Protein backbone atom coordinates (compact mmCIF):
# COMPACT_ATOMS: atom_id res chain seq x y z
CA UNK A 1 0.00 0.00 0.00
CA UNK A 2 1.33 3.48 -0.84
CA UNK A 3 2.45 5.60 2.12
CA UNK A 4 0.14 8.38 3.21
CA UNK A 5 2.97 10.88 3.13
CA UNK A 6 3.83 10.12 -0.48
CA UNK A 7 0.20 10.54 -1.46
CA UNK A 8 -0.65 13.65 0.53
CA UNK A 9 2.56 15.61 0.38
CA UNK A 10 5.04 14.42 -2.22
CA UNK A 11 2.47 13.36 -4.80
CA UNK A 12 3.00 11.53 -8.02
CA UNK A 13 4.46 13.53 -10.87
CA UNK A 14 1.73 14.90 -13.09
CA UNK A 15 -1.17 14.23 -10.69
CA UNK A 16 -3.38 17.09 -9.57
CA UNK A 17 -4.47 17.77 -6.01
CA UNK A 18 -8.03 16.77 -6.96
CA UNK A 19 -6.79 13.18 -7.39
CA UNK A 20 -4.25 13.15 -4.56
CA UNK A 21 -6.57 14.27 -1.75
CA UNK A 22 -9.23 11.51 -2.19
CA UNK A 23 -6.50 8.85 -2.23
CA UNK A 24 -5.05 10.26 0.98
CA UNK A 25 -8.44 10.22 2.68
CA UNK A 26 -8.91 6.59 1.74
CA UNK A 27 -5.61 5.73 3.39
CA UNK A 28 -6.57 7.69 6.49
CA UNK A 29 -9.65 5.52 7.05
CA UNK A 30 -7.42 2.44 7.01
CA UNK A 31 -4.76 3.80 9.37
CA UNK A 32 -6.63 6.16 11.67
CA UNK A 33 -6.95 3.57 14.45
CA UNK A 34 -3.31 2.45 14.50
CA UNK A 35 -1.14 5.55 13.95
CA UNK A 36 -0.54 9.09 15.18
CA UNK A 37 -2.07 11.49 12.69
CA UNK A 38 -1.56 15.19 12.15
CA UNK A 39 -4.56 17.54 12.12
CA UNK A 40 -5.98 18.48 8.69
CA UNK A 41 -4.03 21.32 7.08
CA UNK A 42 -4.75 24.31 4.88
CA UNK A 43 -2.06 24.88 2.28
CA UNK A 44 -1.10 27.10 -0.64
CA UNK A 45 -0.60 24.71 -3.56
CA UNK A 46 0.16 24.91 -7.27
CA UNK A 47 -0.30 22.13 -9.83
CA UNK A 48 2.01 23.63 -12.45
CA UNK A 49 4.46 26.48 -12.85
CA UNK A 50 3.33 29.92 -13.94
CA UNK A 51 2.38 33.38 -12.61
CA UNK A 52 1.96 32.93 -8.82
CA UNK A 53 -1.24 34.96 -8.68
CA UNK A 54 -2.78 32.65 -11.30
CA UNK A 55 -1.53 29.17 -10.38
CA UNK A 56 -1.71 29.22 -6.57
CA UNK A 57 -4.76 28.35 -4.53
CA UNK A 58 -5.55 27.53 -0.91
CA UNK A 59 -6.96 24.05 -0.28
CA UNK A 60 -7.56 21.72 2.65
CA UNK A 61 -5.29 18.70 2.96
CA UNK A 62 -6.19 15.60 4.95
CA UNK A 63 -4.27 14.47 8.05
CA UNK A 64 -0.83 12.95 7.55
CA UNK A 65 0.63 9.99 9.39
CA UNK A 66 3.33 10.86 11.94
CA UNK A 67 5.93 8.09 11.76
CA UNK A 68 8.38 7.25 14.54
CA UNK A 69 11.06 9.74 13.41
CA UNK A 70 8.61 12.45 12.36
CA UNK A 71 7.67 15.74 13.95
CA UNK A 72 4.31 17.39 13.33
CA UNK A 73 4.66 21.17 13.44
CA UNK A 74 1.91 23.78 13.63
CA UNK A 75 3.24 26.67 11.57
CA UNK A 76 3.23 30.08 13.23
CA UNK A 77 4.68 32.30 10.50
CA UNK A 78 6.29 32.03 7.05
CA UNK A 79 7.50 34.75 4.66
CA UNK A 80 6.91 35.26 0.96
CA UNK A 81 10.44 35.55 -0.44
CA UNK A 82 11.40 36.45 -4.03
CA UNK A 83 12.85 32.95 -4.38
CA UNK A 84 9.45 31.50 -3.40
CA UNK A 85 7.90 33.39 -6.28
CA UNK A 86 10.64 32.20 -8.65
CA UNK A 87 10.04 28.58 -7.62
CA UNK A 88 6.35 28.88 -8.44
CA UNK A 89 7.21 30.51 -11.76
CA UNK A 90 9.52 27.57 -12.50
CA UNK A 91 12.61 29.72 -13.04
CA UNK A 92 14.52 28.98 -9.83
CA UNK A 93 17.36 26.46 -10.26
CA UNK A 94 16.18 24.29 -7.34
CA UNK A 95 12.45 23.77 -6.91
CA UNK A 96 10.08 21.06 -5.70
CA UNK A 97 8.35 18.72 -8.10
CA UNK A 98 4.81 19.83 -8.96
CA UNK A 99 2.17 19.60 -7.65
CA UNK A 100 3.76 21.34 -4.69
CA UNK A 101 3.11 23.39 -1.59
CA UNK A 102 4.63 26.88 -1.52
CA UNK A 103 7.05 28.39 0.99
CA UNK A 104 10.63 27.62 2.01
CA UNK A 105 11.29 29.03 5.48
CA UNK A 106 9.27 29.83 8.58
CA UNK A 107 8.77 29.06 12.27
CA UNK A 108 6.36 26.69 13.93
CA UNK A 109 5.43 25.04 17.21
CA UNK A 110 5.81 21.30 17.73
CA UNK A 111 2.35 19.73 17.84
CA UNK A 112 3.29 16.04 18.21
CA UNK A 113 6.31 13.77 17.79
CA UNK A 114 6.94 10.21 16.71
CA UNK A 115 7.98 7.54 19.21
CA UNK A 116 11.70 7.69 18.27
CA UNK A 117 12.10 11.47 18.30
CA UNK A 118 14.68 12.83 20.74
CA UNK A 119 15.29 16.42 21.81
CA UNK A 120 11.97 17.90 20.64
CA UNK A 121 8.69 18.07 22.57
CA UNK A 122 5.23 19.53 21.99
CA UNK A 123 5.34 23.28 22.53
CA UNK A 124 8.92 23.76 21.30
CA UNK A 125 9.52 26.36 18.61
CA UNK A 126 11.34 25.07 15.54
CA UNK A 127 12.48 26.22 12.11
CA UNK A 128 13.41 24.08 9.10
CA UNK A 129 17.19 24.27 8.95
CA UNK A 130 18.44 24.24 6.29
CA UNK A 131 15.17 25.58 4.85
CA UNK A 132 12.73 23.07 3.37
CA UNK A 133 9.90 23.47 0.88
CA UNK A 134 6.25 23.46 1.89
CA UNK A 135 6.04 26.00 4.73
CA UNK A 136 2.88 27.72 3.46
CA UNK A 137 0.54 25.37 5.30
CA UNK A 138 -0.94 25.19 8.77
CA UNK A 139 0.56 21.80 9.75
CA UNK A 140 3.71 20.12 8.43
CA UNK A 141 5.00 16.61 9.06
CA UNK A 142 8.71 16.08 8.35
CA UNK A 143 11.59 14.00 9.69
CA UNK A 144 13.11 15.26 12.95
CA UNK A 145 16.43 15.97 11.17
CA UNK A 146 14.75 18.86 9.34
CA UNK A 147 13.85 20.81 12.47
CA UNK A 148 16.04 23.10 14.57
CA UNK A 149 14.82 24.24 17.99
CA UNK A 150 14.93 28.00 18.62
CA UNK A 151 14.34 30.13 21.70
CA UNK A 152 10.63 30.75 22.24
CA UNK A 153 11.01 34.40 23.21
CA UNK A 154 12.32 35.19 19.74
CA UNK A 155 10.17 37.72 17.82
CA UNK A 156 8.02 35.51 15.61
CA UNK A 157 8.65 37.49 12.42
CA UNK A 158 12.42 37.24 12.85
CA UNK A 159 12.36 33.53 13.71
CA UNK A 160 10.36 33.01 10.50
CA UNK A 161 12.78 34.97 8.29
CA UNK A 162 16.22 34.61 9.90
CA UNK A 163 17.65 31.94 7.61
CA UNK A 164 17.52 33.15 4.00
CA UNK A 165 18.28 36.89 3.98
CA UNK A 166 20.26 37.54 7.21
CA UNK A 167 22.36 34.40 6.69
CA UNK A 168 23.14 35.51 3.12
CA UNK A 169 24.38 38.84 4.50
CA UNK A 170 26.51 37.17 7.16
CA UNK A 171 28.12 34.67 4.83
CA UNK A 172 28.99 37.29 2.21
CA UNK A 173 30.68 39.45 4.84
CA UNK A 174 32.78 36.49 5.99
CA UNK A 175 33.46 34.28 2.98
CA UNK A 176 35.32 36.42 0.45
CA UNK A 177 37.59 38.97 2.13
CA UNK A 178 39.04 38.97 5.62
CA UNK A 179 37.51 42.23 6.79
CA UNK A 180 38.75 44.03 9.88
CA UNK A 181 37.39 46.91 11.93
CA UNK A 182 37.86 50.18 10.03
CA UNK A 183 37.48 48.62 6.56
CA UNK A 184 34.73 49.71 4.16
CA UNK A 185 32.25 47.86 1.98
CA UNK A 186 29.99 49.19 -0.80
CA UNK A 187 26.66 47.81 -2.00
CA UNK A 188 23.73 48.51 -4.27
CA UNK A 189 20.20 47.38 -3.41
CA UNK A 190 20.78 48.72 0.09
CA UNK A 191 17.06 48.89 0.90
CA UNK A 192 16.60 45.13 0.42
CA UNK A 193 16.46 42.91 3.51
CA UNK A 194 19.93 41.55 2.71
CA UNK A 195 21.16 45.12 2.24
CA UNK A 196 19.73 46.24 5.57
CA UNK A 197 21.33 43.25 7.30
CA UNK A 198 24.72 43.96 5.68
CA UNK A 199 24.63 47.52 7.04
CA UNK A 200 23.88 46.39 10.59
CA UNK A 201 26.20 43.38 10.70
CA UNK A 202 29.02 45.51 9.25
CA UNK A 203 28.48 48.27 11.78
CA UNK A 204 28.41 45.71 14.62
CA UNK A 205 31.92 44.69 13.52
CA UNK A 206 33.23 48.23 13.07
CA UNK A 207 33.08 48.08 9.26
CA UNK A 208 31.93 51.15 7.31
CA UNK A 209 29.27 50.87 4.60
CA UNK A 210 28.67 52.92 1.46
CA UNK A 211 25.18 52.30 0.14
CA UNK A 212 23.72 52.97 -3.30
CA UNK A 213 19.95 53.36 -3.77
CA UNK A 214 17.90 54.11 -6.85
CA UNK A 215 16.41 57.55 -7.43
CA UNK A 216 12.80 57.67 -6.31
CA UNK A 217 10.27 59.77 -4.44
CA UNK A 218 11.03 59.79 -0.73
CA UNK A 219 14.74 59.05 -1.15
CA UNK A 220 15.60 61.43 1.72
CA UNK A 221 13.46 59.35 4.08
CA UNK A 222 15.11 56.18 2.80
CA UNK A 223 18.55 57.66 3.44
CA UNK A 224 17.57 58.57 6.98
CA UNK A 225 16.25 55.07 7.66
CA UNK A 226 19.43 53.39 6.41
CA UNK A 227 21.60 55.78 8.42
CA UNK A 228 19.60 54.88 11.51
CA UNK A 229 20.55 51.27 10.78
CA UNK A 230 24.20 52.30 10.78
CA UNK A 231 24.99 53.25 7.18
CA UNK A 232 27.92 55.66 6.84
CA UNK A 233 27.00 56.95 3.39
CA UNK A 234 23.79 56.57 1.37
CA UNK A 235 23.94 57.85 -2.22
CA UNK A 236 21.42 57.80 -5.06
CA UNK A 237 22.53 56.64 -8.50
CA UNK A 238 22.17 60.19 -9.88
CA UNK A 239 24.56 61.50 -7.21
CA UNK A 240 27.20 59.16 -8.63
CA UNK A 241 27.11 60.71 -12.10
CA UNK A 242 30.48 62.33 -11.44
CA UNK A 243 33.94 61.70 -12.84
CA UNK A 244 35.44 60.43 -9.57
CA UNK A 245 32.94 58.83 -7.20
CA UNK A 246 35.65 58.31 -4.59
CA UNK A 247 35.61 62.05 -3.89
CA UNK A 248 32.25 61.38 -2.22
CA UNK A 249 33.82 59.10 0.40
CA UNK A 250 35.01 61.94 2.64
CA UNK A 251 37.29 60.29 5.21
CA UNK A 252 36.16 56.70 4.58
CA UNK A 253 38.73 54.24 3.23
CA UNK A 254 38.23 52.85 -0.26
CA UNK A 255 36.05 49.73 -0.10
CA UNK A 256 37.77 46.39 -0.48
CA UNK A 257 34.50 44.47 -0.90
CA UNK A 258 31.32 45.22 -2.82
CA UNK A 259 27.91 43.54 -3.10
CA UNK A 260 25.66 43.58 -6.15
CA UNK A 261 22.06 42.39 -6.31
CA UNK A 262 20.88 44.63 -9.16
CA UNK A 263 23.19 44.31 -12.19
CA UNK A 264 23.45 46.77 -15.06
CA UNK A 265 24.60 50.29 -14.24
CA UNK A 266 24.12 49.75 -10.51
CA UNK A 267 26.79 47.03 -10.62
CA UNK A 268 29.15 49.33 -12.51
CA UNK A 269 28.76 51.93 -9.75
CA UNK A 270 29.85 49.38 -7.14
CA UNK A 271 32.93 48.57 -9.22
CA UNK A 272 33.88 52.27 -9.46
CA UNK A 273 34.19 52.48 -5.68
CA UNK A 274 36.38 49.42 -5.20
CA UNK A 275 40.03 49.84 -4.43
CA UNK A 276 42.89 48.05 -6.19
CA UNK A 277 42.42 44.24 -5.96
CA UNK A 278 38.90 44.69 -4.58
CA UNK A 279 36.18 42.08 -4.97
CA UNK A 280 32.55 42.42 -6.04
CA UNK A 281 30.15 39.63 -5.01
CA UNK A 282 26.93 39.24 -7.00
CA UNK A 283 23.98 37.56 -5.27
CA UNK A 284 21.06 38.81 -7.35
CA UNK A 285 20.04 40.50 -10.59
CA UNK A 286 16.89 42.50 -9.96
CA UNK A 287 17.30 44.70 -13.04
CA UNK A 288 17.76 41.61 -15.25
CA UNK A 289 20.57 43.48 -16.98
CA UNK A 290 24.08 42.07 -17.46
CA UNK A 291 27.16 43.18 -15.56
CA UNK A 292 29.55 45.11 -17.79
CA UNK A 293 33.16 45.46 -16.66
CA UNK A 294 35.73 47.68 -18.36
CA UNK A 295 39.02 46.19 -19.49
CA UNK A 296 40.90 48.69 -17.32
CA UNK A 297 39.10 47.42 -14.21
CA UNK A 298 40.71 44.04 -14.76
CA UNK A 299 44.12 45.16 -16.02
CA UNK A 300 44.88 48.20 -13.88
CA UNK A 301 42.73 47.57 -10.77
CA UNK A 302 42.90 43.75 -10.83
CA UNK A 303 39.32 43.49 -9.59
CA UNK A 304 37.73 40.12 -8.86
CA UNK A 305 34.13 39.17 -9.59
CA UNK A 306 32.52 36.43 -7.50
CA UNK A 307 29.06 35.00 -7.01
CA UNK A 308 27.14 33.79 -3.95
CA UNK A 309 24.12 31.48 -3.73
CA UNK A 310 22.99 30.47 -0.25
CA UNK A 311 21.39 27.26 -1.50
CA UNK A 312 24.73 26.00 -2.78
CA UNK A 313 26.49 26.99 0.44
CA UNK A 314 23.94 25.18 2.64
CA UNK A 315 23.94 22.04 0.51
CA UNK A 316 27.63 21.47 1.25
CA UNK A 317 26.92 19.43 4.41
CA UNK A 318 26.82 22.51 6.63
CA UNK A 319 23.69 21.85 8.70
CA UNK A 320 25.39 22.26 12.11
CA UNK A 321 27.30 25.34 10.99
CA UNK A 322 24.13 26.82 9.54
CA UNK A 323 22.22 26.30 12.78
CA UNK A 324 24.86 27.91 14.97
CA UNK A 325 24.83 30.99 12.73
CA UNK A 326 21.03 31.10 12.80
CA UNK A 327 21.18 31.11 16.61
CA UNK A 328 23.75 33.93 16.50
CA UNK A 329 21.61 36.04 14.15
CA UNK A 330 18.41 35.37 16.08
CA UNK A 331 20.14 36.45 19.28
CA UNK A 332 21.08 39.75 17.59
CA UNK A 333 17.42 40.20 16.59
CA UNK A 334 16.25 39.53 20.15
CA UNK A 335 18.72 42.14 21.42
CA UNK A 336 17.48 44.70 18.88
CA UNK A 337 20.81 44.75 17.04
CA UNK A 338 19.35 43.34 13.81
CA UNK A 339 16.16 44.84 12.38
CA UNK A 340 14.38 44.94 9.06
CA UNK A 341 10.97 45.99 7.85
CA UNK A 342 8.20 43.37 7.65
CA UNK A 343 4.42 43.21 7.56
CA UNK A 344 2.56 40.40 9.32
CA UNK A 345 -0.45 39.19 7.32
CA UNK A 346 -3.05 36.56 8.36
CA UNK A 347 -2.84 33.40 6.25
CA UNK A 348 -6.45 33.98 5.18
CA UNK A 349 -5.25 37.09 3.33
CA UNK A 350 -2.61 35.16 1.38
CA UNK A 351 -3.55 36.50 -2.05
CA UNK A 352 -3.44 40.11 -0.82
CA UNK A 353 0.02 39.49 0.63
CA UNK A 354 1.07 37.84 -2.62
CA UNK A 355 -0.02 40.89 -4.62
CA UNK A 356 2.19 43.05 -2.40
CA UNK A 357 5.11 40.64 -2.71
CA UNK A 358 4.71 40.73 -6.51
CA UNK A 359 5.02 44.53 -6.48
CA UNK A 360 1.48 45.21 -7.66
CA UNK A 361 1.03 47.84 -4.97
CA UNK A 362 4.45 49.49 -5.24
CA UNK A 363 7.29 49.10 -2.77
CA UNK A 364 6.13 47.11 0.27
CA UNK A 365 7.74 45.54 3.36
CA UNK A 366 8.49 41.82 3.30
CA UNK A 367 5.20 39.94 3.65
CA UNK A 368 5.11 37.39 6.49
CA UNK A 369 2.12 35.05 6.71
CA UNK A 370 0.82 34.26 10.21
CA UNK A 371 -1.16 31.10 10.90
C-alpha positions as CSV (number, residue, x, y, z in Angstrom):
1,X,0.0,0.0,0.0
2,X,1.3,3.5,-0.8
3,X,2.5,5.6,2.1
4,X,0.1,8.4,3.2
5,X,3.0,10.9,3.1
6,X,3.8,10.1,-0.5
7,X,0.2,10.5,-1.5
8,X,-0.7,13.6,0.5
9,X,2.6,15.6,0.4
10,X,5.0,14.4,-2.2
11,X,2.5,13.4,-4.8
12,X,3.0,11.5,-8.0
13,X,4.5,13.5,-10.9
14,X,1.7,14.9,-13.1
15,X,-1.2,14.2,-10.7
16,X,-3.4,17.1,-9.6
17,X,-4.5,17.8,-6.0
18,X,-8.0,16.8,-7.0
19,X,-6.8,13.2,-7.4
20,X,-4.3,13.1,-4.6
21,X,-6.6,14.3,-1.8
22,X,-9.2,11.5,-2.2
23,X,-6.5,8.8,-2.2
24,X,-5.1,10.3,1.0
25,X,-8.4,10.2,2.7
26,X,-8.9,6.6,1.7
27,X,-5.6,5.7,3.4
28,X,-6.6,7.7,6.5
29,X,-9.6,5.5,7.0
30,X,-7.4,2.4,7.0
31,X,-4.8,3.8,9.4
32,X,-6.6,6.2,11.7
33,X,-7.0,3.6,14.5
34,X,-3.3,2.5,14.5
35,X,-1.1,5.6,14.0
36,X,-0.5,9.1,15.2
37,X,-2.1,11.5,12.7
38,X,-1.6,15.2,12.1
39,X,-4.6,17.5,12.1
40,X,-6.0,18.5,8.7
41,X,-4.0,21.3,7.1
42,X,-4.8,24.3,4.9
43,X,-2.1,24.9,2.3
44,X,-1.1,27.1,-0.6
45,X,-0.6,24.7,-3.6
46,X,0.2,24.9,-7.3
47,X,-0.3,22.1,-9.8
48,X,2.0,23.6,-12.5
49,X,4.5,26.5,-12.9
50,X,3.3,29.9,-13.9
51,X,2.4,33.4,-12.6
52,X,2.0,32.9,-8.8
53,X,-1.2,35.0,-8.7
54,X,-2.8,32.7,-11.3
55,X,-1.5,29.2,-10.4
56,X,-1.7,29.2,-6.6
57,X,-4.8,28.4,-4.5
58,X,-5.6,27.5,-0.9
59,X,-7.0,24.1,-0.3
60,X,-7.6,21.7,2.6
61,X,-5.3,18.7,3.0
62,X,-6.2,15.6,5.0
63,X,-4.3,14.5,8.1
64,X,-0.8,12.9,7.5
65,X,0.6,10.0,9.4
66,X,3.3,10.9,11.9
67,X,5.9,8.1,11.8
68,X,8.4,7.2,14.5
69,X,11.1,9.7,13.4
70,X,8.6,12.4,12.4
71,X,7.7,15.7,14.0
72,X,4.3,17.4,13.3
73,X,4.7,21.2,13.4
74,X,1.9,23.8,13.6
75,X,3.2,26.7,11.6
76,X,3.2,30.1,13.2
77,X,4.7,32.3,10.5
78,X,6.3,32.0,7.1
79,X,7.5,34.8,4.7
80,X,6.9,35.3,1.0
81,X,10.4,35.5,-0.4
82,X,11.4,36.5,-4.0
83,X,12.9,33.0,-4.4
84,X,9.5,31.5,-3.4
85,X,7.9,33.4,-6.3
86,X,10.6,32.2,-8.7
87,X,10.0,28.6,-7.6
88,X,6.3,28.9,-8.4
89,X,7.2,30.5,-11.8
90,X,9.5,27.6,-12.5
91,X,12.6,29.7,-13.0
92,X,14.5,29.0,-9.8
93,X,17.4,26.5,-10.3
94,X,16.2,24.3,-7.3
95,X,12.5,23.8,-6.9
96,X,10.1,21.1,-5.7
97,X,8.3,18.7,-8.1
98,X,4.8,19.8,-9.0
99,X,2.2,19.6,-7.7
100,X,3.8,21.3,-4.7
101,X,3.1,23.4,-1.6
102,X,4.6,26.9,-1.5
103,X,7.0,28.4,1.0
104,X,10.6,27.6,2.0
105,X,11.3,29.0,5.5
106,X,9.3,29.8,8.6
107,X,8.8,29.1,12.3
108,X,6.4,26.7,13.9
109,X,5.4,25.0,17.2
110,X,5.8,21.3,17.7
111,X,2.4,19.7,17.8
112,X,3.3,16.0,18.2
113,X,6.3,13.8,17.8
114,X,6.9,10.2,16.7
115,X,8.0,7.5,19.2
116,X,11.7,7.7,18.3
117,X,12.1,11.5,18.3
118,X,14.7,12.8,20.7
119,X,15.3,16.4,21.8
120,X,12.0,17.9,20.6
121,X,8.7,18.1,22.6
122,X,5.2,19.5,22.0
123,X,5.3,23.3,22.5
124,X,8.9,23.8,21.3
125,X,9.5,26.4,18.6
126,X,11.3,25.1,15.5
127,X,12.5,26.2,12.1
128,X,13.4,24.1,9.1
129,X,17.2,24.3,9.0
130,X,18.4,24.2,6.3
131,X,15.2,25.6,4.8
132,X,12.7,23.1,3.4
133,X,9.9,23.5,0.9
134,X,6.2,23.5,1.9
135,X,6.0,26.0,4.7
136,X,2.9,27.7,3.5
137,X,0.5,25.4,5.3
138,X,-0.9,25.2,8.8
139,X,0.6,21.8,9.8
140,X,3.7,20.1,8.4
141,X,5.0,16.6,9.1
142,X,8.7,16.1,8.3
143,X,11.6,14.0,9.7
144,X,13.1,15.3,13.0
145,X,16.4,16.0,11.2
146,X,14.7,18.9,9.3
147,X,13.8,20.8,12.5
148,X,16.0,23.1,14.6
149,X,14.8,24.2,18.0
150,X,14.9,28.0,18.6
151,X,14.3,30.1,21.7
152,X,10.6,30.8,22.2
153,X,11.0,34.4,23.2
154,X,12.3,35.2,19.7
155,X,10.2,37.7,17.8
156,X,8.0,35.5,15.6
157,X,8.6,37.5,12.4
158,X,12.4,37.2,12.9
159,X,12.4,33.5,13.7
160,X,10.4,33.0,10.5
161,X,12.8,35.0,8.3
162,X,16.2,34.6,9.9
163,X,17.7,31.9,7.6
164,X,17.5,33.2,4.0
165,X,18.3,36.9,4.0
166,X,20.3,37.5,7.2
167,X,22.4,34.4,6.7
168,X,23.1,35.5,3.1
169,X,24.4,38.8,4.5
170,X,26.5,37.2,7.2
171,X,28.1,34.7,4.8
172,X,29.0,37.3,2.2
173,X,30.7,39.4,4.8
174,X,32.8,36.5,6.0
175,X,33.5,34.3,3.0
176,X,35.3,36.4,0.4
177,X,37.6,39.0,2.1
178,X,39.0,39.0,5.6
179,X,37.5,42.2,6.8
180,X,38.7,44.0,9.9
181,X,37.4,46.9,11.9
182,X,37.9,50.2,10.0
183,X,37.5,48.6,6.6
184,X,34.7,49.7,4.2
185,X,32.3,47.9,2.0
186,X,30.0,49.2,-0.8
187,X,26.7,47.8,-2.0
188,X,23.7,48.5,-4.3
189,X,20.2,47.4,-3.4
190,X,20.8,48.7,0.1
191,X,17.1,48.9,0.9
192,X,16.6,45.1,0.4
193,X,16.5,42.9,3.5
194,X,19.9,41.6,2.7
195,X,21.2,45.1,2.2
196,X,19.7,46.2,5.6
197,X,21.3,43.3,7.3
198,X,24.7,44.0,5.7
199,X,24.6,47.5,7.0
200,X,23.9,46.4,10.6
201,X,26.2,43.4,10.7
202,X,29.0,45.5,9.3
203,X,28.5,48.3,11.8
204,X,28.4,45.7,14.6
205,X,31.9,44.7,13.5
206,X,33.2,48.2,13.1
207,X,33.1,48.1,9.3
208,X,31.9,51.1,7.3
209,X,29.3,50.9,4.6
210,X,28.7,52.9,1.5
211,X,25.2,52.3,0.1
212,X,23.7,53.0,-3.3
213,X,20.0,53.4,-3.8
214,X,17.9,54.1,-6.8
215,X,16.4,57.6,-7.4
216,X,12.8,57.7,-6.3
217,X,10.3,59.8,-4.4
218,X,11.0,59.8,-0.7
219,X,14.7,59.1,-1.2
220,X,15.6,61.4,1.7
221,X,13.5,59.4,4.1
222,X,15.1,56.2,2.8
223,X,18.6,57.7,3.4
224,X,17.6,58.6,7.0
225,X,16.2,55.1,7.7
226,X,19.4,53.4,6.4
227,X,21.6,55.8,8.4
228,X,19.6,54.9,11.5
229,X,20.5,51.3,10.8
230,X,24.2,52.3,10.8
231,X,25.0,53.2,7.2
232,X,27.9,55.7,6.8
233,X,27.0,57.0,3.4
234,X,23.8,56.6,1.4
235,X,23.9,57.8,-2.2
236,X,21.4,57.8,-5.1
237,X,22.5,56.6,-8.5
238,X,22.2,60.2,-9.9
239,X,24.6,61.5,-7.2
240,X,27.2,59.2,-8.6
241,X,27.1,60.7,-12.1
242,X,30.5,62.3,-11.4
243,X,33.9,61.7,-12.8
244,X,35.4,60.4,-9.6
245,X,32.9,58.8,-7.2
246,X,35.6,58.3,-4.6
247,X,35.6,62.0,-3.9
248,X,32.2,61.4,-2.2
249,X,33.8,59.1,0.4
250,X,35.0,61.9,2.6
251,X,37.3,60.3,5.2
252,X,36.2,56.7,4.6
253,X,38.7,54.2,3.2
254,X,38.2,52.9,-0.3
255,X,36.0,49.7,-0.1
256,X,37.8,46.4,-0.5
257,X,34.5,44.5,-0.9
258,X,31.3,45.2,-2.8
259,X,27.9,43.5,-3.1
260,X,25.7,43.6,-6.1
261,X,22.1,42.4,-6.3
262,X,20.9,44.6,-9.2
263,X,23.2,44.3,-12.2
264,X,23.5,46.8,-15.1
265,X,24.6,50.3,-14.2
266,X,24.1,49.8,-10.5
267,X,26.8,47.0,-10.6
268,X,29.1,49.3,-12.5
269,X,28.8,51.9,-9.8
270,X,29.8,49.4,-7.1
271,X,32.9,48.6,-9.2
272,X,33.9,52.3,-9.5
273,X,34.2,52.5,-5.7
274,X,36.4,49.4,-5.2
275,X,40.0,49.8,-4.4
276,X,42.9,48.0,-6.2
277,X,42.4,44.2,-6.0
278,X,38.9,44.7,-4.6
279,X,36.2,42.1,-5.0
280,X,32.6,42.4,-6.0
281,X,30.2,39.6,-5.0
282,X,26.9,39.2,-7.0
283,X,24.0,37.6,-5.3
284,X,21.1,38.8,-7.4
285,X,20.0,40.5,-10.6
286,X,16.9,42.5,-10.0
287,X,17.3,44.7,-13.0
288,X,17.8,41.6,-15.3
289,X,20.6,43.5,-17.0
290,X,24.1,42.1,-17.5
291,X,27.2,43.2,-15.6
292,X,29.6,45.1,-17.8
293,X,33.2,45.5,-16.7
294,X,35.7,47.7,-18.4
295,X,39.0,46.2,-19.5
296,X,40.9,48.7,-17.3
297,X,39.1,47.4,-14.2
298,X,40.7,44.0,-14.8
299,X,44.1,45.2,-16.0
300,X,44.9,48.2,-13.9
301,X,42.7,47.6,-10.8
302,X,42.9,43.8,-10.8
303,X,39.3,43.5,-9.6
304,X,37.7,40.1,-8.9
305,X,34.1,39.2,-9.6
306,X,32.5,36.4,-7.5
307,X,29.1,35.0,-7.0
308,X,27.1,33.8,-4.0
309,X,24.1,31.5,-3.7
310,X,23.0,30.5,-0.2
311,X,21.4,27.3,-1.5
312,X,24.7,26.0,-2.8
313,X,26.5,27.0,0.4
314,X,23.9,25.2,2.6
315,X,23.9,22.0,0.5
316,X,27.6,21.5,1.3
317,X,26.9,19.4,4.4
318,X,26.8,22.5,6.6
319,X,23.7,21.9,8.7
320,X,25.4,22.3,12.1
321,X,27.3,25.3,11.0
322,X,24.1,26.8,9.5
323,X,22.2,26.3,12.8
324,X,24.9,27.9,15.0
325,X,24.8,31.0,12.7
326,X,21.0,31.1,12.8
327,X,21.2,31.1,16.6
328,X,23.7,33.9,16.5
329,X,21.6,36.0,14.1
330,X,18.4,35.4,16.1
331,X,20.1,36.4,19.3
332,X,21.1,39.7,17.6
333,X,17.4,40.2,16.6
334,X,16.3,39.5,20.1
335,X,18.7,42.1,21.4
336,X,17.5,44.7,18.9
337,X,20.8,44.7,17.0
338,X,19.4,43.3,13.8
339,X,16.2,44.8,12.4
340,X,14.4,44.9,9.1
341,X,11.0,46.0,7.9
342,X,8.2,43.4,7.7
343,X,4.4,43.2,7.6
344,X,2.6,40.4,9.3
345,X,-0.4,39.2,7.3
346,X,-3.0,36.6,8.4
347,X,-2.8,33.4,6.3
348,X,-6.5,34.0,5.2
349,X,-5.2,37.1,3.3
350,X,-2.6,35.2,1.4
351,X,-3.6,36.5,-2.0
352,X,-3.4,40.1,-0.8
353,X,0.0,39.5,0.6
354,X,1.1,37.8,-2.6
355,X,0.0,40.9,-4.6
356,X,2.2,43.1,-2.4
357,X,5.1,40.6,-2.7
358,X,4.7,40.7,-6.5
359,X,5.0,44.5,-6.5
360,X,1.5,45.2,-7.7
361,X,1.0,47.8,-5.0
362,X,4.5,49.5,-5.2
363,X,7.3,49.1,-2.8
364,X,6.1,47.1,0.3
365,X,7.7,45.5,3.4
366,X,8.5,41.8,3.3
367,X,5.2,39.9,3.7
368,X,5.1,37.4,6.5
369,X,2.1,35.1,6.7
370,X,0.8,34.3,10.2
371,X,-1.2,31.1,10.9
